[in-house]
Amino acid sequence: MRFFSVLFAGGVAASLCFTSSFAQTADFGAQAPQQQTSPAPQQQTAPPAAQAPVAPLKLENLPPDPHTPTPEERAAEEAAAVRGQIMRLAQSQANWGPKVSSAGITLAMKEVSRAKTPSGTQVTYRLTGTGFPPGARLTLLRWALNRNELTPVMDGIVIDASGAAVCGEPLPALSSKTDAPANAPAKAAAVDCSKTMQVNAPVEITTTAAKGEAVRVALLTDDKKGGAATSAVPFPLESEDKGCKLQALLGSKDAELVLIEGDGFKTSDNFTLGTETFGQKTTLGTKPDAQGHFVAAMTPYVQGHDSGDTVVFYQSDVCTPTLSFHWGKGSYRWNKNLGFSCV
């Protein structure tokens, strides 16, 4: 089995501490205090019954020696662990947006311009938000492809009266004294927006991206008690037929992991959703929800091939959208250069 170069994005769940969507696997509630109780009165018990005779020990009854996993068993365990990591990464990516945002808080990206550059077409977005606490100072975070954590990019951001994310007034300078131990690992720190932007200037996200790549960002309050996430796909990989829409999203560079999203599908429709790669057909075991939406994760690699093309198809009496994408070494053709600037 191919071992993926993409790192498990568990850090994303840990960084988005304003959300509960990624933390539903355990309940860490406080334990109830134990009460002191008086000892119960002793009860008379019947004499123990006579024990049955013990069978004589025989060699064939000895417990087996501790089992050493065979190479095949170890490979199967490693493959299962990788599949688990892939599914957790896929779930984190599929839930990005309203599902990981605080209740009542929303964030949106609006494209404002495109420009041709040597590294590709640069697309510029601006952010708008609703529901953030009045006057809250926010930190801009991004989740880049093939990264296992959210990266803080810029802080000091506020939401103005129109709902736009803009650079806020700089705070008074604080002492550089810190209580952190000298050997504490260094953490990436966001830069105050006022050092590179004018106050009240809109925050802009300028990026080049590969086809099917999502640009994922979030705004988090300084106290880390509220925030919202959003994404945009500058160059979608999609197909639409009679109101049914399929879209492929890169889960990692070179399409080692791909998310297939669908919208506009009927839950009562008899359909086949699958893929075909080098003549091998696979059914994606997912169904539309009540809103006609679904998300499926897939790994398109085929043993014996380092690259190829995969066709995703949806066949029914209602609609038949089909799309294809290239995967493998060198398939990520754009140099991503995600930057943040002001007008």
C-alpha positions as CSV (number, residue, x, y, z in Angstrom):
1,M,0.0,0.0,0.0
2,R,1.2,3.5,-0.8
3,F,2.2,5.5,2.3
4,F,1.0,9.1,2.0
5,S,3.4,12.0,2.3
6,V,0.5,14.2,3.5
7,L,0.6,14.6,7.3
8,F,-2.5,13.8,9.4
9,A,-4.2,17.1,10.1
10,G,-5.1,16.4,13.7
11,G,-3.5,19.7,14.6
12,V,-6.3,21.4,12.8
13,A,-8.8,20.1,15.3
14,A,-6.6,21.1,18.2
15,S,-6.0,24.6,16.9
16,L,-9.7,25.3,16.3
17,C,-10.5,25.4,20.0
18,F,-13.7,27.4,19.4
19,T,-15.4,24.4,17.8
20,S,-16.8,21.2,19.1
21,S,-17.3,19.5,15.7
22,F,-13.9,17.7,15.8
23,A,-14.1,16.7,19.5
24,Q,-17.1,14.3,19.6
25,T,-15.2,11.1,20.3
26,A,-14.9,11.4,24.0
27,D,-16.6,13.0,27.0
28,F,-14.1,14.6,29.5
29,G,-16.7,15.6,32.1
30,A,-15.7,16.0,35.7
31,Q,-16.1,13.0,37.9
32,A,-18.7,13.2,40.7
33,P,-17.2,13.3,44.2
34,Q,-17.4,10.0,46.1
35,Q,-19.5,10.1,49.2
36,Q,-18.5,8.4,52.4
37,T,-20.9,5.7,53.5
38,S,-21.1,3.6,56.6
39,P,-20.0,0.0,56.2
40,A,-22.9,-2.4,55.5
41,P,-23.7,-5.0,58.1
42,Q,-22.0,-8.4,57.5
43,Q,-24.2,-11.1,56.4
44,Q,-23.9,-14.8,57.2
45,T,-22.8,-16.8,54.2
46,A,-23.1,-20.5,53.4
47,P,-20.0,-22.6,53.5
48,P,-18.2,-22.9,50.2
49,A,-19.1,-25.8,48.0
50,A,-16.6,-28.5,47.4
51,Q,-14.3,-27.7,44.6
52,A,-14.4,-29.8,41.4
53,P,-11.3,-31.9,40.8
54,V,-8.7,-30.2,38.6
55,A,-7.8,-31.9,35.4
56,P,-4.2,-33.0,35.1
57,L,-2.0,-30.6,33.1
58,K,-1.2,-31.8,29.6
59,L,1.1,-30.3,27.0
60,E,-1.7,-29.7,24.6
61,N,-3.4,-27.6,27.2
62,L,-0.5,-25.1,27.7
63,P,-1.2,-21.5,26.6
64,P,0.4,-20.6,23.3
65,D,3.7,-18.6,23.3
66,P,3.3,-14.8,22.8
67,H,2.7,-14.3,19.1
68,T,5.2,-12.3,17.1
69,P,3.4,-10.6,14.2
70,T,4.4,-11.8,10.8
71,P,5.5,-9.2,8.1
72,E,2.1,-9.6,6.5
73,E,0.3,-8.9,9.8
74,R,2.5,-5.8,10.4
75,A,1.8,-4.5,7.0
76,A,-1.9,-5.0,7.5
77,E,-1.7,-3.1,10.8
78,E,0.2,-0.2,9.2
79,A,-2.2,-0.1,6.3
80,A,-5.1,0.1,8.7
81,A,-3.5,2.9,10.7
82,V,-2.9,4.9,7.4
83,R,-6.5,4.4,6.4
84,G,-7.6,5.7,9.7
85,Q,-5.4,8.8,9.3
86,I,-6.7,9.4,5.8
87,M,-10.3,9.2,6.9
88,R,-9.7,11.6,9.8
89,L,-8.0,14.0,7.5
90,A,-10.8,13.7,4.9
91,Q,-13.4,14.3,7.7
92,S,-11.6,17.4,8.9
93,Q,-11.5,18.8,5.3
94,A,-15.1,17.9,4.6
95,N,-16.3,19.6,7.8
96,W,-14.4,22.8,7.2
97,G,-16.7,25.8,7.2
98,P,-20.0,26.2,9.2
99,K,-19.6,22.8,10.9
100,V,-16.5,23.9,12.7
101,S,-17.6,27.5,13.3
102,S,-19.0,28.8,16.6
103,A,-22.8,29.0,16.8
104,G,-24.1,32.3,15.4
105,I,-20.7,33.3,13.8
106,T,-20.1,33.1,10.0
107,L,-17.3,34.0,7.7
108,A,-17.3,34.4,3.9
109,M,-14.7,34.9,1.1
110,K,-15.6,37.1,-1.9
111,E,-13.4,37.2,-5.0
112,V,-12.5,40.8,-6.0
113,S,-9.9,40.3,-8.8
114,R,-7.8,38.0,-10.9
115,A,-4.4,38.7,-12.5
116,K,-2.0,36.7,-14.7
117,T,1.5,36.2,-13.2
118,P,4.5,33.9,-14.0
119,S,3.4,31.5,-11.2
120,G,-0.2,31.3,-12.4
121,T,-3.4,33.3,-12.1
122,Q,-3.5,35.2,-8.8
123,V,-6.9,35.5,-7.2
124,T,-7.7,38.0,-4.6
125,Y,-10.5,37.6,-1.9
126,R,-11.9,39.8,0.9
127,L,-13.4,38.5,4.0
128,T,-16.8,39.4,5.6
129,G,-18.1,38.1,8.9
130,T,-21.2,38.2,11.1
131,G,-21.8,37.4,14.7
132,F,-18.4,38.2,16.1
133,P,-18.4,40.0,19.4
134,P,-18.4,43.8,19.0
135,G,-14.8,45.2,19.0
136,A,-13.3,41.7,19.1
137,R,-9.7,41.5,17.8
138,L,-9.3,38.6,15.5
139,T,-6.4,36.4,14.2
140,L,-6.4,35.2,10.7
141,L,-5.5,31.5,10.3
142,R,-4.9,29.4,7.2
143,W,-4.8,25.7,6.5
144,A,-2.6,25.1,3.5
145,L,-2.6,21.9,1.5
146,N,-0.2,19.3,2.9
147,R,0.1,21.0,6.3
148,N,-0.9,19.3,9.5
149,E,-1.8,22.4,11.4
150,L,-3.4,25.8,11.2
151,T,-0.9,28.6,10.7
152,P,-1.5,32.0,12.3
153,V,-0.9,34.7,9.7
154,M,-2.1,38.1,10.9
155,D,-3.8,39.5,14.1
156,G,-5.3,42.8,15.1
157,I,-8.2,42.3,12.6
158,V,-11.6,43.6,13.4
159,I,-15.0,43.4,11.7
160,D,-16.3,46.9,10.8
161,A,-19.9,48.2,10.7
162,S,-20.3,46.9,7.2
163,G,-19.2,43.4,8.1
164,A,-15.8,43.6,6.4
165,A,-12.7,42.3,7.9
166,V,-10.3,45.2,8.3
167,C,-7.1,46.1,10.1
168,G,-7.8,47.5,13.6
169,E,-6.1,50.2,15.6
170,P,-2.8,48.9,17.0
171,L,-2.7,48.1,20.7
172,P,-0.2,49.8,23.1
173,A,3.2,48.2,23.1
174,L,3.4,45.4,25.7
175,S,6.5,44.3,27.6
176,S,8.5,41.6,25.9
177,K,8.9,39.7,29.2
178,T,7.5,36.2,29.0
179,D,7.0,33.5,31.6
180,A,7.7,30.8,29.0
181,P,10.7,28.5,29.9
182,A,13.9,29.2,28.0
183,N,13.8,25.7,26.4
184,A,10.1,26.0,25.3
185,P,9.7,25.2,21.6
186,A,9.1,28.2,19.4
187,K,5.6,28.6,18.0
188,A,4.6,30.5,14.8
189,A,3.2,33.9,15.7
190,A,0.9,36.1,13.7
191,V,2.0,39.5,12.7
192,D,-0.1,42.5,13.8
193,C,-1.8,43.8,10.7
194,S,-0.9,47.4,11.5
195,K,2.8,46.6,10.7
196,T,2.0,46.0,7.0
197,M,-1.4,47.6,6.5
198,Q,-3.2,50.9,7.0
199,V,-5.8,51.0,9.8
200,N,-9.3,50.2,8.4
201,A,-7.8,48.8,5.2
202,P,-9.6,45.6,4.1
203,V,-7.8,42.3,4.6
204,E,-7.2,40.6,1.3
205,I,-6.1,37.1,0.5
206,T,-4.1,36.7,-2.7
207,T,-3.4,33.2,-3.9
208,T,-2.5,31.0,-6.8
209,A,-3.8,27.4,-6.5
210,A,-4.0,24.2,-8.4
211,K,-7.2,23.1,-10.1
212,G,-9.5,21.6,-7.4
213,E,-7.6,23.1,-4.5
214,A,-9.5,24.8,-1.8
215,V,-8.2,27.9,0.0
216,R,-9.1,27.4,3.7
217,V,-9.0,30.3,6.2
218,A,-10.5,31.1,9.6
219,L,-10.9,34.1,12.0
220,L,-10.4,33.4,15.7
221,T,-11.0,35.8,18.6
222,D,-8.0,36.6,20.7
223,D,-9.5,34.8,23.7
224,K,-10.0,31.8,21.5
225,K,-13.7,31.5,22.5
226,G,-15.2,32.2,19.1
227,G,-14.5,32.0,15.5
228,A,-15.5,30.8,12.0
229,A,-14.0,29.0,9.1
230,T,-14.6,29.3,5.4
231,S,-13.1,28.3,2.0
232,A,-13.1,29.0,-1.7
233,V,-12.0,27.1,-4.7
234,P,-10.4,29.4,-7.3
235,F,-10.3,26.8,-10.0
236,P,-13.0,24.2,-9.5
237,L,-12.9,20.7,-10.9
238,E,-16.6,20.1,-11.4
239,S,-19.3,18.8,-13.7
240,E,-23.1,19.6,-13.7
241,D,-26.0,17.9,-15.4
242,K,-29.7,18.8,-15.0
243,G,-29.1,20.4,-11.7
244,C,-26.8,17.7,-10.3
245,K,-23.3,18.9,-9.5
246,L,-20.1,16.9,-8.9
247,Q,-16.9,18.5,-7.6
248,A,-13.5,17.0,-6.9
249,L,-11.3,18.7,-4.2
250,L,-7.7,18.0,-3.6
251,G,-7.1,16.5,-0.2
252,S,-3.3,16.6,-0.7
253,K,-0.8,17.6,-3.3
254,D,-0.6,15.2,-6.3
255,A,-4.2,14.1,-5.4
256,E,-3.1,11.3,-3.1
257,L,-6.4,12.0,-1.4
258,V,-9.4,13.5,-3.1
259,L,-12.8,14.5,-1.8
260,I,-15.8,14.1,-4.1
261,E,-18.7,16.5,-3.2
262,G,-22.2,16.4,-4.7
263,D,-25.1,18.8,-4.6
264,G,-28.6,18.9,-6.0
265,F,-29.1,15.1,-5.9
266,K,-32.3,13.4,-4.8
267,T,-32.3,11.0,-1.9
268,S,-34.9,8.8,-3.6
269,D,-33.0,8.5,-6.8
270,N,-31.7,5.1,-7.9
271,F,-28.1,5.8,-8.8
272,T,-24.6,4.5,-9.1
273,L,-21.7,6.7,-7.8
274,G,-18.3,5.4,-8.7
275,T,-14.9,5.9,-10.1
276,E,-12.8,4.3,-12.8
277,T,-9.0,4.2,-13.0
278,F,-7.0,2.1,-15.5
279,G,-10.2,0.1,-16.1
280,Q,-10.8,-0.6,-12.5
281,K,-14.2,0.5,-11.3
282,T,-15.0,1.3,-7.7
283,T,-18.3,2.2,-6.1
284,L,-18.3,5.1,-3.6
285,G,-20.5,4.0,-0.8
286,T,-22.3,7.3,0.0
287,K,-25.8,8.7,-0.4
288,P,-27.2,12.2,-0.6
289,D,-28.6,13.7,2.6
290,A,-31.9,15.4,2.9
291,Q,-30.5,18.5,1.3
292,G,-29.2,16.5,-1.7
293,H,-25.5,16.9,-0.6
294,F,-22.9,14.2,-0.1
295,V,-19.1,14.0,0.5
296,A,-17.0,10.9,-0.3
297,A,-13.2,10.4,0.1
298,M,-11.1,8.4,-2.2
299,T,-7.5,7.5,-2.9
300,P,-7.1,7.1,-6.7
301,Y,-3.7,5.4,-6.7
302,V,-3.5,2.0,-8.4
303,Q,-0.8,-0.5,-7.7
304,G,1.9,-0.5,-10.4
305,H,1.1,3.1,-11.5
306,D,2.7,6.3,-10.2
307,S,0.2,8.6,-12.0
308,G,-2.9,8.4,-14.1
309,D,-6.4,9.7,-14.6
310,T,-9.6,8.9,-12.7
311,V,-13.1,9.3,-13.9
312,V,-15.9,10.0,-11.4
313,F,-19.4,9.2,-12.6
314,Y,-22.9,9.5,-11.3
315,Q,-25.5,7.5,-13.3
316,S,-29.2,7.7,-12.8
317,D,-32.4,8.3,-14.6
318,V,-32.4,11.9,-13.4
319,C,-28.9,13.1,-14.1
320,T,-25.5,11.8,-15.2
321,P,-22.7,14.3,-14.3
322,T,-19.1,13.0,-14.9
323,L,-15.7,14.5,-14.3
324,S,-12.1,13.4,-14.5
325,F,-8.8,14.5,-12.8
326,H,-5.1,13.7,-13.1
327,W,-3.2,12.4,-10.1
328,G,0.3,11.2,-9.3
329,K,3.8,12.6,-9.3
330,G,4.0,16.0,-10.8
331,S,0.2,16.4,-11.1
332,Y,0.2,19.4,-8.8
333,R,1.1,22.0,-11.5
334,W,0.7,25.3,-9.8
335,N,3.1,26.9,-7.3
336,K,1.0,28.0,-4.4
337,N,1.9,31.4,-3.1
338,L,-0.7,32.4,-0.5
339,G,-0.2,35.9,0.7
340,F,-2.1,38.6,2.6
341,S,-2.1,42.3,1.7
342,C,-4.1,45.5,1.7
343,V,-5.4,47.8,-1.0
